[in-house]
């Protein structure tokens, strides 16, 4: 996805990011909240943020 702002000279590539939590599901984990159906089959990156409360406080603001 490309995004352009008035102050940027050219468009920039951006990625959609979901913030959530991995919950136990048997012997593995499941990301919560669920990812929308339109993203099924798409490539994705999952970044583990180890209890970074400061990060989540900034997002909640």
C-alpha positions as CSV (number, residue, x, y, z in Angstrom):
1,X,0.0,0.0,0.0
2,X,1.3,3.4,-0.8
3,X,0.6,6.5,1.3
4,X,1.2,10.1,0.4
5,X,1.0,13.1,2.7
6,X,1.1,16.8,1.6
7,X,4.6,17.3,3.2
8,X,6.1,14.2,1.5
9,X,7.7,14.6,-1.9
10,X,6.9,11.1,-3.1
11,X,4.6,8.2,-1.9
12,X,5.9,5.8,0.7
13,X,5.2,2.1,1.2
14,X,3.3,1.3,4.3
15,X,2.1,-1.9,5.9
16,X,-1.0,-2.6,8.0
17,X,-0.2,-3.6,11.6
18,X,-2.4,-5.4,14.1
19,X,-1.6,-5.1,17.8
20,X,-2.8,-8.0,20.0
21,X,-1.8,-10.9,22.2
22,X,-1.0,-14.5,21.5
23,X,-3.2,-16.8,23.6
24,X,-2.7,-20.4,24.4
25,X,-4.4,-22.9,22.1
26,X,-3.5,-26.5,23.0
27,X,0.2,-27.0,22.3
28,X,0.6,-23.7,20.3
29,X,-0.7,-20.2,20.3
30,X,-3.3,-18.1,18.5
31,X,-3.2,-14.4,17.8
32,X,-6.0,-12.4,19.4
33,X,-7.8,-10.4,18.1
34,X,-8.4,-12.5,15.0
35,X,-7.1,-11.1,11.7
36,X,-9.9,-10.1,9.3
37,X,-10.8,-12.7,6.6
38,X,-9.5,-10.5,3.8
39,X,-5.9,-11.2,5.0
40,X,-6.2,-15.0,5.0
41,X,-3.5,-16.5,2.7
42,X,-1.5,-13.2,2.7
43,X,2.1,-13.1,3.9
44,X,2.5,-11.6,7.3
45,X,5.1,-10.7,10.0
46,X,4.5,-11.2,13.7
47,X,6.7,-9.2,16.0
48,X,7.0,-10.3,19.6
49,X,7.0,-7.4,22.0
50,X,7.9,-8.9,25.4
51,X,5.6,-7.1,27.9
52,X,6.6,-3.7,26.7
53,X,4.0,-1.7,28.7
54,X,5.4,1.6,27.6
55,X,4.8,0.7,23.9
56,X,1.1,-0.2,24.6
57,X,0.5,2.9,26.7
58,X,1.6,5.0,23.7
59,X,-0.8,3.1,21.4
60,X,-3.7,3.5,23.8
61,X,-3.4,7.3,23.9
